[in-house]
Amino acid sequence: MSPLTIDSTIKLSSGNLMPRLALGVYQSRGVECQNAVSEALKVGYRYIDTAQGYHNEDLVGRGMVESGVSRSKIFVTTKYMPSHTVHSSSSVLEVLRKSLKPLSKGFAEDTQPYIDVMLIHAPWGGAKGRAENWKALVAAQKEGWIKDIGVSNFGVKHLEELPEPVPAVNQIELHPWCQQREIVSYCEKNGIALQAYCPIVRGDKKRLSEPKLVKISEKHGKEPAQVLIRWGLQKGARVKREGSGVRASTRPYSVLPKSVTPSRIKSNSEVYDFELDSSDMEALDSLDMGASGACSWNPVDAD
């Protein structure tokens, strides 16, 4: 495995590069959100993850401008929140367009507005609804203002039902207690990049006090949250043995820790001066509880 840095990226199926570390802004509000985005970009993050359902795209846009980092050096993902009912692809497309202005406002006038990745936030709407939503994303990508398209919280069934093209990304809850192995395996086999949300289990004190995690943290002189982020960064990138040979995974994870605290934003990025060894990874892997280990909504089994 080549050394990881804050500048490490994943090559998506389109050929575009996606940073491995992102700032998540779920439930971030007001100036706190704006400042968090600006601070993250100033300390080296180059990826911000938001969503229409977070109601803070405008704050993310302001924070990006405030950081002084050029738009071309920032990678932004947002998400369309689907309905439980079916809507035509043309009506969904108009909703998608609403994300473009708040995430582009304030940059130089000669900067062509665009979004790096747009995801369908959940697998709601049934097979027909998902298909219509996907057609809208495909249309937006063809128009050129969205570079890559993908999904979030999609299980294998949902992925298999989607019309072409294959999603570039599937953003799902991923951490040692909820490893979603079936979905991960399917995505790896089909060239779908994985984004790991809730990588530090929403700061759950009980899980951050897990003896195996604490032991590894003390071994490396790192905080439990930093070890969890490092686990996510290494998880998909580990070299896997196949018979007498080895194969490096081509589907490493992108990891999305969320914080609005400047010191925590910085510490969450300080995960590149140590490496978890095979015994560390195996100990953390052993914590998997399947679906019951989720700490979020995790609607991957929706109809």
Steps between C-alpha positions, in 0.01 A plus 500: 500500500647836399524760780175686561494880524227760532537544123431130424220441250287228345457478124130473421366299208485825299872559555435795733689504830316508834687588822516229766418729796194724517329727749141397564251776589190306607297710748754786477321834514560873467838666530627187677459304174652773287801530730546121514521478121742791481717359780510152347616634165764716670652199682519291186167328436395524137166321517169617651193276524156661528140429391179678410347337806761660727369848409851646505622502139508881506713496815736248344532725195580802717756304697672387183529858376613624841782242510675663206553161335413506130191308391707279270686363802186416700298181455132528597235231537134578557193280501145505372247392762244279325135457586330176595282552193596497133587829328589544134864537410428847356356625830790348695747670265356839590552425870861398432566838339422673830836384641709667232464866600567475877810285441637735232405850615789728585767343285654689208248582230706313241472181710251269332259377771515126561458230763757222527262223613123486541352202684150366555487523880289190570343206311146627547225496239512134406666364187309738271574804714868414522515458123341843440734663751798336334392614155495857632857471627610351169338791315675754726834332440443509124424873525848536647445677833533185708825311448415167664182340629434240763280383783490484877362231730437265208506127567593236244139461386468872432830509310405201287166657403640834383510575128842567348748655555644340811527755785845646556445510877296340777512688831407275792556473874837329548701447817622194695159430657310528167713373213221431247708220347252389234459854366875564516573181308246586230639852460858375479406250230311760298742792519286711734699721737398488866454803723490424873269718708484487882863378509539614863157364603366848581736525795324217687689490833428131559643396166794739525575328833497151345805321654638377168481851354651661810789252497580582137468873568748478789736289290523773235462801730185607319140579593237228440329719236828531310545123505148454360566746219829324423318165496265638235785640294690171510204264479435507128864558410649197669688245295298182476652156458370270227658160500875540473476854365375837621256750361465863605139610534401765247205614713637681806251692710447873517435593866265779616549598866271782616589781741450873546771537766825640353726288723305184412497580130879528516553187711275298267746584222808400702480133405790470259794461739417145609379177341285222642664160466319179408430411865347844558280467194391149593412609855284783368346278231391261775267765643255467210137465613339511160188715464453519877830686524369802308486833684292682236185441296685263260203431267686251279221241535214727389251354250 
